[in-house]
Amino acid sequence: MTATACYGNDPGQFPSSNLFGAAGDGVWDNGAACGRQYLVKWISASTPGTCVPNQVIQVRIVDFALQLPSPATEGGTTMLV
């Protein structure tokens, strides 16, 4: 596991849903975004069947995105908030 800007190596930082993200400058707010939950609407996915269009999911911020768009942690995935 790679340490995150919010909680280091604490495995408890990740929600049970496993839906988490990194925030860019506009959301980061000098680290105040750590632990915040955001509702995000799926729009599309590059792999068919991996998302339900217009479904809303809840993600928890656990890290700072050094670049935007941030690179995906899983090949072929992207998410921009």
Secondary structure, 3 states (H helix, E strand, C coil): CCCECCCECCHHHCCCCCCEEEECHHHHHHHCCCCCEEEEECCCCCCCCCCCCCCEEEEEEEEECCCCCCCCCCCCCCCCC
